[in-house]
Amino acid sequence: MEPSRSEGFSSAILNLFSYQPLISWLLVASVFGVILTLALFVVINGRSRLEHGYSGIPIRRWSTRSIVAHWLGAIPCLFLIVTGLVLGAGKTFFDTQSNSWGTVVNLASDLHEFMAFPFMLGGLAMILMWWQQQRFVRYDLDWFKQFGGYINSGQPKHPDAGFSSGGEKLWFWVFSFCFLVLSVTGLMLFFPAIEPGYSLAPLVIAAHIGSAMVLGAFAVVHIFMAAIMSEGAMGTMINGHCDSNWAKQHHNRWFETIKKP
């Protein structure tokens, strides 16, 4: 009996993902490759500075509930990325015959499983609370055309942005999609009762690894933009406030709405 089309496709996926060096390098590139690219960008382009410095006038941007949900999802996400790299790429880059390898893998596996559940809780909370603010509008297209105003060549341009910029909205929807795929496939791989059959297992594993690569790459960009590239951005998700000059420069349309009585 000839294999069905779905079985043939699953077999092809399994063969692809059985080539460990390829998967390992793709996983590493999705994190460290992006880090190196962004570091080079900063060296050449420089950071995005506040044109008029800090005003000293704080504006409330995030509620306490939003801050808690963000870190409930973000901290486990970092652990999942690191442990996922160990589990998915460790065999290629480390000596698997060493005495410590088994300990490292077991620890990474346990942490990966443990951190998955707070990640899902925090991620779901963020999606439910924020999705209405993340709908694309016409001026978001200009934000992308001008690269958010982060290219420091010639006269600085800061395109229009509401509460969330076009780039932040893109990150939100990429996160939401990858979150859904990772959660569903992760639960299928974790619980024996819903474990996929042999023909579906390669597709589930491929979807899990592929979405993890995309999420990891975008997460690195998100951290980079908040912590390094955009002066004044990091504190907004720590204390919930931003400087008025930062809001005016990066989220001018939102700033205009909160100025109104």
N, C-alpha and C positions, 0 to 999 in steps of 0.2 A: 504494500500500500504506500503510495506516495505521500509525503508529508504535506499538510495543508499550508496555505499561504502564510497564516499567522505563525505556524510552527517553524516554517522556513525563515521568516523574518526574525523570530526569537532566537533561532540558532545563529543567524548572522550577527545579531547583537551580542550574543554570548561569546562568539568568537572574537569580536572586536574588544569587548571588555575583559577578555581573558589575556589580552596582551598587556601585561602589567606595566612595562616601561612606558607605554603610550599614556595610559591612565595616570600614572604617577607624575609624569611631566606636565600633563594638562592640569592636574590638581595643583601642582606647585606653581605653575604659570598663572593660574587664576587668582592666586594670592600674592606670591612674591614677585611674579612678573609685573603685576599691576603696581605693586609698591615701588619697584625700581623705575617704572615708567613715570609714575607721579613724582618721584624724587627728582628725576631728570627734568621734568616739567618745571618744578619749583626753581631748580638751579638756573634754568634758561629764562623763565618767565618772571619769577619772583612771586611773592604772595599778593593777595588782594588786600590792600590796606584801606583803612577808613580815610576817605579823602579829607574830612574835617576833624579827624581825631575823635576821641570819646567826649560826648557832651556831659556825661555824668548824670543824665536823666534816664532812670530805668523805666522800662515799659514791660508790663506783664504779657508774656507770650504763651507760656505753657502752664496749665493747671497742675496741682500736685498729683492728681490722678493720672494725668498724661505722663508726668515724669516717672512715676512709679511703674506704669505699664511699659514705658520705653526701656528702663533699665532691667525690668523683669525679663524682657525679651532680648535685650542687647547683650547682657553679661553671659547668659547661657549660649547665645549665638556665637560669641567669641570662643567659648570652650568647645562648641560643636565644630567650629572651623578647624581649630588646632587638633582636636582628637580625630576628626575626619581625615586630616592630612596624614596623621600617624597611621591610621588604619588603611587608608587608600593608597598611600605612597611610600610608607615606611620600608616595605620589602625591597624597594629599588635603591634606597639611599642609606640603609643601615645594615649592619651585619646581623642577619637573622639567626646565626648560629651562636651568638654571644649569650652568656647566662642572663643578662639583663633584658634581652629582647622580649621574652615571654612576659616578664613583669610589666614592661612598658605597654605591651599590647593589651594585656588584661586590664590595666589601669585605664588606658585610653577607651577601651570598650565599655567599661563600667561607667566612666564619666560621660561618654557619649549617650548612653541610654538614660542616665540620671538627668542630664541637662536637657534632654529632649522635651520633657513635660513642662518645666517652667518656661521654656522657649515657646512652646505652643500656646500656653496660657497668656504670656505677655504679647506674643504676636497677634493672637486673636483679639485681645483687648485693644491694641493699637488700630487694627483694621476697622473694628466696629466703631471706635471713637472718632477716627480721622477721615474715613473714606469720603465724606461729603465735602471736605475741604480740598480734596485731591482731584477734582474733576478738571480736565483740561479746558482752557478757554483760548480765544483767538490770539491774545498777546503772548501766550506761552510759546507760540511758534517763533516769534521774534526773539524770545529768550534763547532758544536753541540756535537761531541764526547768528546771534551775537556771542555765542558761547558763554552766556550768563554774565558777560562783562568782565570775565576773568583774564582775558588776554591783554597783557600790559604792553601794547604797542600803539603808539600814536595817542590820540585823545581817548581817555577812558570812557567807555559806554556802559551804562547800567540799565539794561532793559527793564520794562515794566514787570512787576511780579506782585501777586496778591499775598495772602498769608503763606502760601507755599509757592516757590518758583517752579518753572517748568522742569528743572532738573530734579527737584525734590519730589515732584509728582511722578516723574518717571521712576525714581527709586521706590516710591511707595507701591506703585502697581507691579513693578518687577518683584519686589519683596512679597507682595500679596500672592502673586502667582506661584513663585517658588516656595513660599510658605505652605501653600495648599498642597503642592506636589510632594514636598518633603514630609509633611505631616501624614498624608494618606499613605505614601509608600513606606514611610518609617513605621507606622502602625502595622502595616501589612507584614513587614519583616520582623517586627518585634513580637506580635501575638500569634501563636501557633494556630489559633482558631480561624484567623483570617489570612493565614499564610498563602501566598499565591501558588498555583500549581506549577509544575515543571515548565510548561510551555509559556507561562506568563512571568515566571521569576526573572528571566533576563531583562524583560521590558521594565519591570518594577525596579530592578537594581540600576538599570541604565537611566531611568527617569530620576531616581534618587541622586545618583552621582552627577548627572548632567545639571540638574537644578541646583545642586550644592555648589558646583563650579560657578554658575552664573551668580548665585547669591553671594558667594565668597568674594567675587570680583567687585560687585556693586557695593558690598559692605565695606571693602577697603576704600573705595572712592568716597563713600559716605563719611567714614571716619577721617579720611584725609581732608575733605572739604571743611568739616567741622573743627578739627583740631589744629590744622596747619594752614590751609589755603586761605580761609576767610577769617580775617582778623575780627574778633568780637563774637564769633559764632558759638564757641564751645560752651560758654557760660549759660547760654539760653536753656540747655537741657540739664543743667546742674541746679541752678536756683530759680529757673522759670522766667527770668527777666532778660531782656536785651537792652542795649543802649539805643537811645532814640536815633542817633546818627546811623547806627547799623541798620535799624529798621527802615529809615528813609532811603538809604543807599541800596539795600538789597531787596526790600519788600515795600516799595513806595506806595503801591495801591492799597495795601493793607494799612500802612502808616496813615494815609489820608483818611481812612475810615475811622480809625481810633482817635484822630484829632478832633473829629466832629463831636459836638456835645450830645 
